[in-house]
Amino acid sequence: MNVPNLLTLIRVFLVPILVVILLTKAPNKEIWGTIIFISASLTDFLDGYIARKRHQVTFFGILIDPIADKLLISSAFISLVELHIVPAWMVVVIVGREFAVTGLRSAASMEKITIKASILGKVKMFFQVVAISLLLLGAKFGGIIKILGKIMLWIVLIVAVVSMIQYFYKFWGKISKKHKNRLEKKGKEYSGKIIKKLKGKSSKISHTSNNS
């Protein structure tokens, strides 16, 4: 197993540790939770960077990396709901967006359509990491950190919704274009067959009249 895949697996294994620490009554759980969460998030940057630099991009990495990201972010947000730090409805929208886009990408893949990640989609992970870290530290220390955490949470929510709309807009645009091209191709084929048949009939009529 190469280093990028190992880092991705470490991120997956850190998820249950993060949840256990946050949902227990351990002292300074917010601080320890922030340290573990940021450490896990850094592996997301490192695994991609190392994989590209060393040309170690694998099918396993492509498959497991986005799953690891969703596990980490979803687990952290759900834990924040349990700790009464974040409203449940906001987490439902943010996490629901992840599943919606994943389903959309699967549908696009079945149609052999590639949807490139938007700029908002790419920076979304960064905003989420900053928001969760500030919310955890804000729960411990309060003050300006707590206020910044709430502001970042709203930014994450807006980015999640807007980027989801962008993905769906791109998907429907490409799927409509594909079906339009398919219909035009079938129309041309059908027209070609009709023209061919008409030419065949006209040649028969011409041949019959010449014989007469």
C-alpha positions in Angstrom: 0.0 0.0 0.0 1.4 3.4 -1.0 1.6 6.5 1.3 -1.5 8.4 -0.1 -3.8 5.4 0.4 -2.4 4.9 3.9 -3.1 8.6 4.8 -6.7 8.2 3.5 -7.2 5.1 5.7 -5.8 7.0 8.7 -8.4 9.7 8.1 -11.1 7.0 8.1 -9.8 5.4 11.3 -9.7 8.9 13.0 -13.4 9.4 12.5 -14.6 7.0 15.3 -11.9 8.4 17.6 -13.2 11.9 16.9 -16.8 11.0 17.6 -15.9 9.1 20.9 -13.9 12.1 22.2 -16.6 14.7 21.3 -19.5 12.7 22.7 -17.9 11.8 26.1 -17.5 14.0 29.1 -13.7 14.0 28.9 -12.0 17.3 30.0 -11.1 19.6 27.2 -12.9 17.4 24.7 -13.4 20.4 22.4 -9.6 21.0 22.2 -8.7 17.4 21.7 -11.5 17.0 19.1 -10.2 20.1 17.2 -6.7 18.6 17.2 -7.9 15.3 15.9 -10.2 16.8 13.3 -7.6 19.2 11.9 -5.0 16.3 11.8 -7.5 14.2 9.9 -8.3 17.1 7.5 -4.6 17.6 6.8 -4.4 14.0 5.5 -6.9 15.0 2.8 -4.5 17.6 1.5 -1.4 15.4 1.9 -2.8 12.3 0.2 -3.8 14.2 -2.9 -0.6 16.2 -3.1 1.7 13.1 -2.6 -0.4 11.0 -5.1 -0.1 13.6 -7.8 3.6 14.4 -7.1 4.7 10.7 -7.0 2.2 9.6 -9.7 0.6 7.2 -7.2 -3.0 7.8 -8.1 -4.8 4.5 -7.8 -8.4 3.2 -8.3 -8.6 2.5 -4.5 -7.6 6.1 -3.7 -10.0 7.6 -6.2 -12.8 5.4 -4.6 -12.1 5.8 -0.9 -10.9 9.4 -0.7 -14.3 11.1 -1.2 -15.9 8.6 1.1 -13.3 9.4 3.8 -14.0 13.1 3.4 -17.8 12.6 3.7 -17.4 10.4 6.7 -15.1 12.9 8.5 -17.3 16.0 7.8 -20.6 14.2 8.4 -19.5 12.7 11.7 -18.1 16.0 12.9 -21.3 17.9 12.0 -23.6 15.3 13.5 -21.5 15.3 16.7 -21.9 19.1 16.9 -25.7 18.7 16.7 -25.5 16.2 19.5 -23.5 18.7 21.5 -26.2 21.4 20.8 -23.6 23.6 19.1 -25.1 23.5 15.6 -28.9 23.5 14.6 -29.9 20.1 13.2 -31.6 21.6 10.1 -28.4 23.2 8.9 -26.5 19.9 9.2 -29.3 18.1 7.4 -28.9 20.5 4.5 -25.1 20.3 4.4 -24.9 16.5 4.8 -27.9 16.0 2.5 -26.1 18.0 -0.2 -23.2 15.6 0.0 -25.4 12.6 -0.7 -27.4 14.4 -3.4 -24.2 15.3 -5.3 -22.8 11.8 -4.9 -26.0 10.4 -6.3 -25.9 12.9 -9.2 -22.3 11.9 -10.0 -23.3 8.3 -10.1 -26.2 9.0 -12.4 -23.9 11.1 -14.6 -21.3 8.3 -14.7 -24.0 5.8 -15.8 -24.8 8.2 -18.7 -21.1 8.5 -19.4 -21.2 12.2 -18.5 -18.3 13.9 -16.7 -19.1 16.8 -14.4 -16.1 18.9 -13.4 -16.0 20.2 -9.8 -16.8 23.9 -9.5 -14.6 26.4 -7.7 -17.2 26.4 -4.8 -17.1 22.7 -4.7 -13.3 22.7 -4.4 -13.2 25.3 -1.6 -16.2 23.7 0.3 -14.0 21.3 2.2 -11.7 24.2 3.4 -14.7 26.2 4.6 -16.1 23.2 6.4 -12.8 22.4 8.2 -12.5 26.1 9.3 -16.2 26.2 10.4 -16.1 23.0 12.4 -12.7 23.9 14.1 -14.0 27.4 15.1 -17.3 25.9 16.4 -15.5 23.4 18.6 -13.1 26.0 20.0 -15.9 28.5 20.3 -17.9 26.0 22.4 -14.9 25.9 24.8 -13.7 29.5 24.8 -16.7 31.5 23.5 -16.2 35.1 22.5 -15.1 36.1 19.0 -14.2 32.5 18.2 -17.8 31.4 18.7 -19.1 34.3 16.6 -16.7 33.5 13.8 -17.7 29.9 13.9 -21.3 30.8 13.4 -20.5 33.1 10.5 -18.4 30.3 8.9 -21.3 27.9 9.4 -23.6 30.1 7.4 -20.9 30.5 4.7 -20.7 26.7 4.5 -24.4 26.4 4.2 -24.6 28.9 1.4 -21.7 27.3 -0.5 -23.2 23.9 -0.1 -26.6 25.0 -1.5 -25.1 27.1 -4.4 -22.6 24.4 -5.4 -25.3 21.8 -5.4 -27.5 23.9 -7.7 -24.5 24.4 -10.0 -23.9 20.6 -10.1 -27.6 19.9 -11.0 -27.6 22.7 -13.6 -24.5 21.3 -15.3 -26.0 17.8 -15.2 -29.3 18.7 -16.7 -27.6 20.9 -19.3 -25.4 18.0 -20.4 -28.1 15.3 -20.2 -30.4 17.5 -22.3 -27.7 18.1 -24.9 -26.9 14.4 -25.0 -30.6 13.4 -25.6 -31.0 16.2 -28.1 -28.0 14.9 -30.1 -29.3 11.4 -29.8 -32.7 12.5 -31.2 -31.1 14.4 -34.0 -29.0 11.4 -34.9 -32.0 9.1 -34.9 -33.9 11.7 -37.0 -31.2 11.8 -39.6 -31.0 8.0 -39.7 -34.8 7.8 -40.1 -34.8 10.5 -42.8 -31.9 8.7 -44.6 -33.9 5.5 -44.6 -37.0 7.2 -46.0 -35.0 8.9 -48.7 -33.4 5.6 -49.6 -36.8 3.9 -49.9 -38.2 6.7 -52.0 -35.2 6.6 -54.3 -35.7 2.8 -54.6 -39.4 3.2 -55.5 -38.7 6.0 -58.0 -36.1 3.9 -59.7 -38.6 1.0 -59.9 -41.3 3.3 -61.4 -38.8 4.7 -63.9 -37.7 1.2 -64.9 -41.4 0.1 -65.3 -42.2 3.1 -67.5 -39.2 2.5 -69.7 -40.2 -1.1 -70.3 -43.7 0.0 -71.3 
